[in-house]
Amino acid sequence: MRVLLDPTSELAPAHRALTQRPASLAGLTVGLLDISKARGDVLLDRLAQRLTADGVRVRRYAKPTFAKPAPVDLRHEIAVHCEVVIEALAD
């Protein structure tokens, strides 16, 4: 069993099941979400290069600010167009 810790100073961590991961990214679209923290784009640029070199379809997205959750319309667009999402958390 894996435990996911929420860094928001919660007093009693919620237990959340991990989503099943695909065996392969072949034929899938991977969304790369930049949360707008410093240098997150550097990580995502490199991931995009590696994924596209392997033939994976990549779509890029960015939150307007790291201080708030992604807007509903952005989350909806990602959910409609991507099967997998990688979110960059960097500083």
Backbone torsions as a table, in degrees:
resi	resn	phi	psi	omega
1	MET	NA	135.9	177.1
2	ARG	-103.2	145.5	178.2
3	VAL	-114.0	128.7	177.2
4	LEU	-102.5	120.2	-179.7
5	LEU	-98.5	132.5	178.3
6	ASP	-90.6	123.2	-175.5
7	PRO	-79.2	18.4	-175.8
8	THR	-96.9	29.4	178.1
9	SER	56.6	39.7	177.1
10	GLU	-69.6	146.3	-179.2
11	LEU	-83.1	-34.5	178.3
12	ALA	-128.2	102.3	-177.3
13	PRO	-57.5	134.7	175.8
14	ALA	-79.8	141.4	176.3
15	HIS	-91.7	124.3	-178.7
16	ARG	-126.4	136.6	176.9
17	ALA	-78.9	140.2	175.5
18	LEU	-73.6	143.6	175.8
19	THR	-72.2	142.0	177.5
20	GLN	-59.1	129.8	179.5
21	ARG	-90.6	144.1	178.6
22	PRO	-69.2	150.0	178.6
23	ALA	-69.0	-26.8	-177.6
24	SER	-149.8	155.3	174.9
25	LEU	-94.2	-1.2	-180.0
26	ALA	-58.4	127.1	178.2
27	GLY	81.1	-2.0	-179.7
28	LEU	-101.5	160.5	173.1
29	THR	-106.3	127.1	-179.6
30	VAL	-103.9	124.3	174.8
31	GLY	-91.9	132.2	176.5
32	LEU	-109.1	113.9	-175.2
33	LEU	-105.1	114.7	175.3
34	ASP	-89.2	119.8	-178.1
35	ILE	-85.7	6.8	175.6
36	SER	74.1	30.1	170.0
37	LYS	-96.8	156.8	-177.0
38	ALA	-54.6	131.2	174.5
39	ARG	69.8	3.8	174.2
40	GLY	-61.5	-34.1	179.5
41	ASP	-65.7	-30.3	178.8
42	VAL	-64.0	-46.3	177.5
43	LEU	-61.9	-46.4	-177.3
44	LEU	-68.3	-33.8	175.8
45	ASP	-59.4	-45.2	-179.2
46	ARG	-68.1	-41.7	176.8
47	LEU	-61.3	-42.1	179.1
48	ALA	-60.7	-43.2	177.5
49	GLN	-59.1	-48.0	-177.3
50	ARG	-65.7	-44.0	-178.3
51	LEU	-66.4	-45.4	-179.7
52	THR	-66.6	-33.2	176.0
53	ALA	-62.7	-28.8	177.7
54	ASP	-89.7	5.5	176.5
55	GLY	85.8	13.1	-179.5
56	VAL	-86.9	136.4	174.6
57	ARG	-74.5	132.7	-177.2
58	VAL	-126.1	136.4	172.5
59	ARG	-123.6	136.8	-178.0
60	ARG	-103.2	142.0	177.9
61	TYR	-140.1	157.5	176.6
62	ALA	-145.2	136.9	172.5
63	LYS	-76.3	149.7	177.5
64	PRO	-66.7	-30.3	179.7
65	THR	-154.4	147.7	178.0
66	PHE	-77.0	-14.9	-173.3
67	ALA	-76.3	-13.3	-177.6
68	LYS	-132.3	158.1	175.2
69	PRO	-60.9	157.3	176.8
70	ALA	-60.2	140.3	178.0
71	PRO	-59.5	151.9	-177.6
72	VAL	-56.7	-42.9	-178.4
73	ASP	-64.6	-35.4	176.9
74	LEU	-67.8	-44.6	178.1
75	ARG	-61.2	-39.6	179.5
76	HIS	-64.9	-45.4	179.4
77	GLU	-59.0	-44.3	178.9
78	ILE	-62.3	-45.2	-178.7
79	ALA	-63.0	-35.1	-178.7
80	VAL	-74.1	-37.5	-170.8
81	HIS	-101.4	-10.7	-173.1
82	CYS	-129.5	143.5	173.7
83	GLU	-95.6	-22.7	-178.5
84	VAL	-135.8	142.5	177.2
85	VAL	-129.9	136.5	172.5
86	ILE	-117.2	126.7	-177.0
87	GLU	-109.3	127.8	-178.6
88	ALA	-88.3	121.4	174.9
89	LEU	-117.7	104.0	-176.6
90	ALA	-142.7	161.5	175.3
91	ASP	-149.1	NA	NA
